[in-house]
Amino acid sequence: MNKSITIKNLDKNLVDRLKFEAKKQGVDISVYIVTLLKKSLGFQKKSRQEDDKNDLSQQAGTWTQKEYEDFLKNISPFNKIDDELWQ
């Protein structure tokens, strides 16, 4: 049997964001909140996209030596200063 709970004292910004995210995912706000709770408590695995931290930490240590050397080679032009631009 499923239970219901009431959550009090939610500020408007939080409610608006929950509604926005639920709509973006095409689900009812209750479904969205239950999904958030399950994921945050470890009852449901997060997708790889949700684990992204908006940084490159998942890439750290994954390059081969050749990929690293190629990367350094490809960004080397950005280390050159154009003296004409600074006159």
Biopython code that builds the backbone (N, CA, C, O; Angstrom):
import numpy as np
from Bio.PDB.StructureBuilder import StructureBuilder

atoms = [
    (1, "MET", "N", (0.830, -1.179, 0.000)),
    (1, "MET", "CA", (0.000, 0.000, 0.000)),
    (1, "MET", "C", (0.882, 1.253, 0.000)),
    (1, "MET", "O", (1.769, 1.393, 0.842)),
    (2, "ASN", "N", (0.635, 2.148, -0.938)),
    (2, "ASN", "CA", (1.387, 3.397, -1.010)),
    (2, "ASN", "C", (0.889, 4.380, 0.030)),
    (2, "ASN", "O", (-0.309, 4.467, 0.298)),
    (3, "LYS", "N", (1.807, 5.111, 0.607)),
    (3, "LYS", "CA", (1.479, 6.118, 1.612)),
    (3, "LYS", "C", (1.645, 7.502, 1.014)),
    (3, "LYS", "O", (2.348, 7.682, 0.020)),
    (4, "SER", "N", (0.997, 8.468, 1.621)),
    (4, "SER", "CA", (1.121, 9.870, 1.229)),
    (4, "SER", "C", (1.676, 10.661, 2.397)),
    (4, "SER", "O", (1.430, 10.332, 3.557)),
    (5, "ILE", "N", (2.425, 11.703, 2.084)),
    (5, "ILE", "CA", (2.911, 12.613, 3.118)),
    (5, "ILE", "C", (2.670, 14.042, 2.642)),
    (5, "ILE", "O", (2.537, 14.305, 1.446)),
    (6, "THR", "N", (2.619, 14.945, 3.596)),
    (6, "THR", "CA", (2.489, 16.367, 3.304)),
    (6, "THR", "C", (3.788, 17.034, 3.726)),
    (6, "THR", "O", (4.281, 16.815, 4.833)),
    (7, "ILE", "N", (4.328, 17.838, 2.848)),
    (7, "ILE", "CA", (5.551, 18.574, 3.169)),
    (7, "ILE", "C", (5.176, 20.042, 3.303)),
    (7, "ILE", "O", (4.643, 20.641, 2.369)),
    (8, "LYS", "N", (5.454, 20.614, 4.458)),
    (8, "LYS", "CA", (5.077, 22.003, 4.739)),
    (8, "LYS", "C", (6.277, 22.931, 4.575)),
    (8, "LYS", "O", (7.429, 22.498, 4.570)),
    (9, "ASN", "N", (5.976, 24.195, 4.443)),
    (9, "ASN", "CA", (6.971, 25.276, 4.442)),
    (9, "ASN", "C", (7.934, 25.241, 3.258)),
    (9, "ASN", "O", (9.114, 25.556, 3.405)),
    (10, "LEU", "N", (7.435, 24.861, 2.097)),
    (10, "LEU", "CA", (8.260, 24.912, 0.889)),
    (10, "LEU", "C", (8.200, 26.326, 0.325)),
    (10, "LEU", "O", (7.114, 26.877, 0.147)),
    (11, "ASP", "N", (9.357, 26.915, 0.045)),
    (11, "ASP", "CA", (9.325, 28.265, -0.507)),
    (11, "ASP", "C", (8.947, 28.240, -1.990)),
    (11, "ASP", "O", (9.081, 27.219, -2.664)),
    (12, "LYS", "N", (8.479, 29.370, -2.473)),
    (12, "LYS", "CA", (7.966, 29.476, -3.836)),
    (12, "LYS", "C", (9.014, 29.084, -4.873)),
    (12, "LYS", "O", (8.689, 28.403, -5.846)),
    (13, "ASN", "N", (10.262, 29.501, -4.683)),
    (13, "ASN", "CA", (11.323, 29.181, -5.657)),
    (13, "ASN", "C", (11.530, 27.672, -5.789)),
    (13, "ASN", "O", (11.735, 27.155, -6.887)),
    (14, "LEU", "N", (11.474, 26.982, -4.662)),
    (14, "LEU", "CA", (11.640, 25.527, -4.684)),
    (14, "LEU", "C", (10.468, 24.862, -5.414)),
    (14, "LEU", "O", (10.672, 23.981, -6.249)),
    (15, "VAL", "N", (9.267, 25.278, -5.103)),
    (15, "VAL", "CA", (8.085, 24.704, -5.748)),
    (15, "VAL", "C", (8.112, 24.986, -7.247)),
    (15, "VAL", "O", (7.824, 24.105, -8.058)),
    (16, "ASP", "N", (8.461, 26.221, -7.608)),
    (16, "ASP", "CA", (8.541, 26.574, -9.036)),
    (16, "ASP", "C", (9.571, 25.722, -9.763)),
    (16, "ASP", "O", (9.338, 25.283, -10.889)),
    (17, "ARG", "N", (10.708, 25.490, -9.117)),
    (17, "ARG", "CA", (11.756, 24.686, -9.746)),
    (17, "ARG", "C", (11.321, 23.234, -9.882)),
    (17, "ARG", "O", (11.574, 22.607, -10.911)),
    (18, "LEU", "N", (10.678, 22.697, -8.870)),
    (18, "LEU", "CA", (10.175, 21.325, -8.931)),
    (18, "LEU", "C", (9.165, 21.171, -10.065)),
    (18, "LEU", "O", (9.205, 20.193, -10.812)),
    (19, "LYS", "N", (8.266, 22.137, -10.187)),
    (19, "LYS", "CA", (7.281, 22.098, -11.266)),
    (19, "LYS", "C", (7.956, 22.178, -12.632)),
    (19, "LYS", "O", (7.599, 21.453, -13.561)),
    (20, "PHE", "N", (8.935, 23.070, -12.737)),
    (20, "PHE", "CA", (9.658, 23.236, -14.000)),
    (20, "PHE", "C", (10.363, 21.948, -14.402)),
    (20, "PHE", "O", (10.243, 21.512, -15.547)),
    (21, "GLU", "N", (11.097, 21.332, -13.475)),
    (21, "GLU", "CA", (11.838, 20.104, -13.762)),
    (21, "GLU", "C", (10.898, 18.949, -14.095)),
    (21, "GLU", "O", (11.181, 18.146, -14.985)),
    (22, "ALA", "N", (9.785, 18.871, -13.382)),
    (22, "ALA", "CA", (8.806, 17.810, -13.649)),
    (22, "ALA", "C", (8.236, 17.984, -15.053)),
    (22, "ALA", "O", (8.120, 17.019, -15.808)),
    (23, "LYS", "N", (7.885, 19.205, -15.393)),
    (23, "LYS", "CA", (7.335, 19.473, -16.728)),
    (23, "LYS", "C", (8.365, 19.165, -17.808)),
    (23, "LYS", "O", (8.033, 18.604, -18.852)),
    (24, "LYS", "N", (9.614, 19.535, -17.551)),
    (24, "LYS", "CA", (10.697, 19.276, -18.506)),
    (24, "LYS", "C", (10.847, 17.775, -18.769)),
    (24, "LYS", "O", (11.152, 17.364, -19.888)),
    (25, "GLN", "N", (10.633, 16.972, -17.742)),
    (25, "GLN", "CA", (10.746, 15.522, -17.887)),
    (25, "GLN", "C", (9.422, 14.870, -18.297)),
    (25, "GLN", "O", (9.358, 13.662, -18.525)),
    (26, "GLY", "N", (8.379, 15.678, -18.386)),
    (26, "GLY", "CA", (7.095, 15.165, -18.832)),
    (26, "GLY", "C", (6.388, 14.282, -17.825)),
    (26, "GLY", "O", (5.679, 13.347, -18.197)),
    (27, "VAL", "N", (6.582, 14.579, -16.543)),
    (27, "VAL", "CA", (5.933, 13.787, -15.500)),
    (27, "VAL", "C", (5.209, 14.702, -14.523)),
    (27, "VAL", "O", (5.491, 15.897, -14.445)),
    (28, "ASP", "N", (4.286, 14.130, -13.790)),
    (28, "ASP", "CA", (3.580, 14.826, -12.730)),
    (28, "ASP", "C", (4.576, 15.197, -11.632)),
    (28, "ASP", "O", (5.548, 14.477, -11.405)),
    (29, "ILE", "N", (4.336, 16.312, -10.954)),
    (29, "ILE", "CA", (5.261, 16.759, -9.910)),
    (29, "ILE", "C", (5.428, 15.711, -8.803)),
    (29, "ILE", "O", (6.521, 15.561, -8.257)),
    (30, "SER", "N", (4.362, 14.992, -8.471)),
    (30, "SER", "CA", (4.468, 13.947, -7.438)),
    (30, "SER", "C", (5.406, 12.839, -7.876)),
    (30, "SER", "O", (6.221, 12.360, -7.087)),
    (31, "VAL", "N", (5.295, 12.430, -9.134)),
    (31, "VAL", "CA", (6.188, 11.397, -9.676)),
    (31, "VAL", "C", (7.632, 11.898, -9.644)),
    (31, "VAL", "O", (8.548, 11.158, -9.286)),
    (32, "TYR", "N", (7.821, 13.158, -10.020)),
    (32, "TYR", "CA", (9.169, 13.724, -10.036)),
    (32, "TYR", "C", (9.769, 13.747, -8.629)),
    (32, "TYR", "O", (10.928, 13.374, -8.443)),
    (33, "ILE", "N", (8.995, 14.178, -7.649)),
    (33, "ILE", "CA", (9.501, 14.251, -6.275)),
    (33, "ILE", "C", (9.817, 12.862, -5.730)),
    (33, "ILE", "O", (10.840, 12.681, -5.069)),
    (34, "VAL", "N", (8.959, 11.881, -5.995)),
    (34, "VAL", "CA", (9.222, 10.505, -5.549)),
    (34, "VAL", "C", (10.512, 9.991, -6.183)),
    (34, "VAL", "O", (11.319, 9.342, -5.519)),
    (35, "THR", "N", (10.704, 10.284, -7.472)),
    (35, "THR", "CA", (11.931, 9.857, -8.158)),
    (35, "THR", "C", (13.157, 10.509, -7.520)),
    (35, "THR", "O", (14.169, 9.845, -7.292)),
    (36, "LEU", "N", (13.065, 11.810, -7.232)),
    (36, "LEU", "CA", (14.176, 12.499, -6.554)),
    (36, "LEU", "C", (14.501, 11.857, -5.209)),
    (36, "LEU", "O", (15.667, 11.632, -4.885)),
    (37, "LEU", "N", (13.479, 11.571, -4.442)),
    (37, "LEU", "CA", (13.686, 10.950, -3.128)),
    (37, "LEU", "C", (14.333, 9.573, -3.253)),
    (37, "LEU", "O", (15.271, 9.252, -2.524)),
    (38, "LYS", "N", (13.830, 8.766, -4.177)),
    (38, "LYS", "CA", (14.389, 7.421, -4.357)),
    (38, "LYS", "C", (15.856, 7.486, -4.766)),
    (38, "LYS", "O", (16.685, 6.736, -4.249)),
    (39, "LYS", "N", (16.174, 8.386, -5.695)),
    (39, "LYS", "CA", (17.569, 8.503, -6.147)),
    (39, "LYS", "C", (18.468, 9.010, -5.031)),
    (39, "LYS", "O", (19.567, 8.492, -4.834)),
    (40, "SER", "N", (18.009, 10.018, -4.302)),
    (40, "SER", "CA", (18.852, 10.588, -3.253)),
    (40, "SER", "C", (19.085, 9.625, -2.096)),
    (40, "SER", "O", (20.097, 9.712, -1.400)),
    (41, "LEU", "N", (18.140, 8.702, -1.894)),
    (41, "LEU", "CA", (18.277, 7.725, -0.807)),
    (41, "LEU", "C", (18.840, 6.390, -1.269)),
    (41, "LEU", "O", (18.971, 5.460, -0.473)),
    (42, "GLY", "N", (19.171, 6.292, -2.548)),
    (42, "GLY", "CA", (19.807, 5.093, -3.063)),
    (42, "GLY", "C", (18.857, 3.977, -3.453)),
    (42, "GLY", "O", (19.296, 2.851, -3.688)),
    (43, "PHE", "N", (17.577, 4.263, -3.528)),
    (43, "PHE", "CA", (16.610, 3.239, -3.943)),
    (43, "PHE", "C", (16.534, 3.091, -5.459)),
    (43, "PHE", "O", (16.034, 2.089, -5.970)),
    (44, "GLN", "N", (17.025, 4.082, -6.161)),
    (44, "GLN", "CA", (16.995, 4.059, -7.621)),
    (44, "GLN", "C", (18.318, 4.617, -8.123)),
    (44, "GLN", "O", (18.770, 5.674, -7.684)),
    (45, "LYS", "N", (18.928, 3.888, -9.050)),
    (45, "LYS", "CA", (20.223, 4.300, -9.571)),
    (45, "LYS", "C", (20.074, 5.547, -10.433)),
    (45, "LYS", "O", (19.141, 5.665, -11.228)),
    (46, "LYS", "N", (21.014, 6.478, -10.259)),
    (46, "LYS", "CA", (21.033, 7.672, -11.083)),
    (46, "LYS", "C", (21.583, 7.335, -12.461)),
    (46, "LYS", "O", (22.444, 6.467, -12.605)),
    (47, "SER", "N", (21.084, 8.022, -13.454)),
    (47, "SER", "CA", (21.625, 7.837, -14.801)),
    (47, "SER", "C", (22.983, 8.513, -14.878)),
    (47, "SER", "O", (23.302, 9.372, -14.057)),
    (48, "ARG", "N", (23.779, 8.127, -15.862)),
    (48, "ARG", "CA", (25.093, 8.742, -16.036)),
    (48, "ARG", "C", (24.968, 10.244, -16.234)),
    (48, "ARG", "O", (25.784, 11.007, -15.717)),
    (49, "GLN", "N", (23.958, 10.673, -16.974)),
    (49, "GLN", "CA", (23.768, 12.092, -17.220)),
    (49, "GLN", "C", (23.519, 12.832, -15.908)),
    (49, "GLN", "O", (24.017, 13.942, -15.725)),
    (50, "GLU", "N", (22.765, 12.239, -15.002)),
    (50, "GLU", "CA", (22.476, 12.884, -13.727)),
    (50, "GLU", "C", (23.699, 12.917, -12.822)),
    (50, "GLU", "O", (23.789, 13.766, -11.935)),
    (51, "ASP", "N", (24.637, 12.008, -13.034)),
    (51, "ASP", "CA", (25.858, 12.003, -12.241)),
    (51, "ASP", "C", (26.860, 13.040, -12.729)),
    (51, "ASP", "O", (27.818, 13.355, -12.023)),
    (52, "ASP", "N", (26.651, 13.571, -13.925)),
    (52, "ASP", "CA", (27.577, 14.567, -14.442)),
    (52, "ASP", "C", (27.632, 15.751, -13.489)),
    (52, "ASP", "O", (26.614, 16.203, -12.966)),
    (53, "LYS", "N", (28.836, 16.235, -13.281)),
    (53, "LYS", "CA", (29.042, 17.303, -12.317)),
    (53, "LYS", "C", (29.334, 18.623, -13.007)),
    (53, "LYS", "O", (29.835, 19.558, -12.383)),
    (54, "ASN", "N", (29.020, 18.698, -14.302)),
    (54, "ASN", "CA", (29.299, 19.902, -15.075)),
    (54, "ASN", "C", (30.783, 20.262, -15.046)),
    (54, "ASN", "O", (31.143, 21.439, -15.091)),
    (55, "ASP", "N", (31.607, 19.286, -14.975)),
    (55, "ASP", "CA", (33.037, 19.513, -15.056)),
    (55, "ASP", "C", (33.676, 18.329, -15.773)),
    (55, "ASP", "O", (32.979, 17.493, -16.348)),
    (56, "LEU", "N", (34.970, 18.265, -15.738)),
    (56, "LEU", "CA", (35.690, 17.214, -16.455)),
    (56, "LEU", "C", (36.181, 16.102, -15.536)),
    (56, "LEU", "O", (37.025, 15.302, -15.938)),
    (57, "SER", "N", (35.668, 16.036, -14.312)),
    (57, "SER", "CA", (36.187, 15.064, -13.359)),
    (57, "SER", "C", (36.022, 13.621, -13.834)),
    (57, "SER", "O", (36.824, 12.758, -13.477)),
    (58, "GLN", "N", (34.991, 13.352, -14.636)),
    (58, "GLN", "CA", (34.799, 11.990, -15.134)),
    (58, "GLN", "C", (35.848, 11.627, -16.187)),
    (58, "GLN", "O", (36.082, 10.448, -16.453)),
    (59, "GLN", "N", (36.469, 12.627, -16.774)),
    (59, "GLN", "CA", (37.486, 12.387, -17.793)),
    (59, "GLN", "C", (38.879, 12.217, -17.186)),
    (59, "GLN", "O", (39.778, 11.688, -17.839)),
    (60, "ALA", "N", (39.060, 12.652, -15.969)),
    (60, "ALA", "CA", (40.374, 12.608, -15.340)),
    (60, "ALA", "C", (40.920, 11.185, -15.317)),
    (60, "ALA", "O", (40.255, 10.257, -14.857)),
    (61, "GLY", "N", (42.109, 11.035, -15.810)),
    (61, "GLY", "CA", (42.775, 9.744, -15.783)),
    (61, "GLY", "C", (42.334, 8.777, -16.860)),
    (61, "GLY", "O", (42.710, 7.605, -16.821)),
    (62, "THR", "N", (41.551, 9.231, -17.818)),
    (62, "THR", "CA", (41.037, 8.311, -18.836)),
    (62, "THR", "C", (41.783, 8.410, -20.159)),
    (62, "THR", "O", (41.598, 7.567, -21.036)),
    (63, "TRP", "N", (42.626, 9.431, -20.314)),
    (63, "TRP", "CA", (43.346, 9.593, -21.574)),
    (63, "TRP", "C", (44.568, 8.687, -21.625)),
    (63, "TRP", "O", (45.215, 8.426, -20.611)),
    (64, "THR", "N", (44.864, 8.219, -22.822)),
    (64, "THR", "CA", (46.123, 7.511, -23.014)),
    (64, "THR", "C", (47.232, 8.556, -23.102)),
    (64, "THR", "O", (46.959, 9.751, -23.215)),
    (65, "GLN", "N", (48.462, 8.110, -23.049)),
    (65, "GLN", "CA", (49.590, 9.043, -23.161)),
    (65, "GLN", "C", (49.544, 9.770, -24.503)),
    (65, "GLN", "O", (49.806, 10.971, -24.566)),
    (66, "LYS", "N", (49.213, 9.050, -25.574)),
    (66, "LYS", "CA", (49.143, 9.663, -26.896)),
    (66, "LYS", "C", (48.037, 10.722, -26.949)),
    (66, "LYS", "O", (48.241, 11.799, -27.509)),
    (67, "GLU", "N", (46.869, 10.425, -26.371)),
    (67, "GLU", "CA", (45.776, 11.397, -26.348)),
    (67, "GLU", "C", (46.195, 12.651, -25.586)),
    (67, "GLU", "O", (45.874, 13.770, -25.988)),
    (68, "TYR", "N", (46.908, 12.453, -24.493)),
    (68, "TYR", "CA", (47.395, 13.582, -23.705)),
    (68, "TYR", "C", (48.368, 14.423, -24.515)),
    (68, "TYR", "O", (48.260, 15.649, -24.539)),
    (69, "GLU", "N", (49.307, 13.778, -25.171)),
    (69, "GLU", "CA", (50.287, 14.503, -25.988)),
    (69, "GLU", "C", (49.603, 15.233, -27.147)),
    (69, "GLU", "O", (49.956, 16.370, -27.460)),
    (70, "ASP", "N", (48.629, 14.581, -27.779)),
    (70, "ASP", "CA", (47.876, 15.231, -28.854)),
    (70, "ASP", "C", (47.122, 16.449, -28.341)),
    (70, "ASP", "O", (47.064, 17.480, -29.010)),
    (71, "PHE", "N", (46.552, 16.324, -27.165)),
    (71, "PHE", "CA", (45.828, 17.443, -26.572)),
    (71, "PHE", "C", (46.764, 18.623, -26.349)),
    (71, "PHE", "O", (46.445, 19.754, -26.715)),
    (72, "LEU", "N", (47.916, 18.356, -25.747)),
    (72, "LEU", "CA", (48.881, 19.440, -25.509)),
    (72, "LEU", "C", (49.317, 20.092, -26.813)),
    (72, "LEU", "O", (49.444, 21.314, -26.896)),
    (73, "LYS", "N", (49.542, 19.274, -27.822)),
    (73, "LYS", "CA", (49.928, 19.798, -29.133)),
    (73, "LYS", "C", (48.825, 20.681, -29.716)),
    (73, "LYS", "O", (49.099, 21.749, -30.264)),
    (74, "ASN", "N", (47.585, 20.228, -29.593)),
    (74, "ASN", "CA", (46.463, 20.961, -30.171)),
    (74, "ASN", "C", (46.134, 22.260, -29.453)),
    (74, "ASN", "O", (45.575, 23.172, -30.062)),
    (75, "ILE", "N", (46.467, 22.363, -28.181)),
    (75, "ILE", "CA", (46.187, 23.605, -27.470)),
    (75, "ILE", "C", (47.396, 24.539, -27.424)),
    (75, "ILE", "O", (47.286, 25.662, -26.933)),
    (76, "SER", "N", (48.531, 24.095, -27.923)),
    (76, "SER", "CA", (49.735, 24.921, -27.859)),
    (76, "SER", "C", (49.576, 26.290, -28.535)),
    (76, "SER", "O", (50.163, 27.255, -28.045)),
    (77, "PRO", "N", (48.818, 26.429, -29.630)),
    (77, "PRO", "CA", (48.651, 27.769, -30.203)),
    (77, "PRO", "C", (48.012, 28.771, -29.239)),
    (77, "PRO", "O", (48.219, 29.976, -29.377)),
    (78, "PHE", "N", (47.249, 28.290, -28.280)),
    (78, "PHE", "CA", (46.611, 29.184, -27.326)),
    (78, "PHE", "C", (47.604, 29.761, -26.317)),
    (78, "PHE", "O", (47.293, 30.729, -25.624)),
    (79, "ASN", "N", (48.782, 29.176, -26.235)),
    (79, "ASN", "CA", (49.796, 29.670, -25.312)),
    (79, "ASN", "C", (50.667, 30.752, -25.934)),
    (79, "ASN", "O", (51.477, 31.359, -25.234)),
    (80, "LYS", "N", (50.522, 31.008, -27.226)),
    (80, "LYS", "CA", (51.324, 32.015, -27.912)),
    (80, "LYS", "C", (50.659, 33.377, -27.784)),
    (80, "LYS", "O", (49.442, 33.511, -27.912)),
    (81, "ILE", "N", (51.478, 34.371, -27.530)),
    (81, "ILE", "CA", (50.982, 35.733, -27.399)),
    (81, "ILE", "C", (51.235, 36.464, -28.709)),
    (81, "ILE", "O", (52.350, 36.457, -29.230)),
    (82, "ASP", "N", (50.210, 37.084, -29.229)),
    (82, "ASP", "CA", (50.332, 37.871, -30.453)),
    (82, "ASP", "C", (50.745, 39.285, -30.053)),
    (82, "ASP", "O", (49.920, 40.087, -29.614)),
    (83, "ASP", "N", (52.040, 39.577, -30.211)),
    (83, "ASP", "CA", (52.578, 40.870, -29.782)),
    (83, "ASP", "C", (51.875, 42.035, -30.439)),
    (83, "ASP", "O", (51.745, 43.092, -29.821)),
    (84, "GLU", "N", (51.419, 41.885, -31.665)),
    (84, "GLU", "CA", (50.744, 42.983, -32.361)),
    (84, "GLU", "C", (49.436, 43.373, -31.672)),
    (84, "GLU", "O", (49.033, 44.536, -31.703)),
    (85, "LEU", "N", (48.794, 42.415, -31.065)),
    (85, "LEU", "CA", (47.552, 42.725, -30.375)),
    (85, "LEU", "C", (47.781, 43.528, -29.096)),
    (85, "LEU", "O", (46.866, 44.189, -28.605)),
    (86, "TRP", "N", (48.985, 43.475, -28.561)),
    (86, "TRP", "CA", (49.282, 44.129, -27.282)),
    (86, "TRP", "C", (50.065, 45.413, -27.438)),
    (86, "TRP", "O", (50.639, 45.904, -26.466)),
    (87, "GLN", "N", (50.104, 45.970, -28.643)),
    (87, "GLN", "CA", (50.818, 47.242, -28.848)),
    (87, "GLN", "C", (49.874, 48.406, -28.832)),
    (87, "GLN", "O", (50.302, 49.550, -28.990)),
]
sb = StructureBuilder()
sb.init_structure("model")
sb.init_model(0)
sb.init_chain("A")
sb.init_seg("    ")
for serial, (resi, resn, name, xyz) in enumerate(atoms, 1):
    if name == "N":
        sb.init_residue(resn, " ", resi, " ")
    sb.init_atom(name, np.array(xyz, "f"), 0.0, 1.0, " ", f" {name:<3s}", serial, name[0])
structure = sb.get_structure()
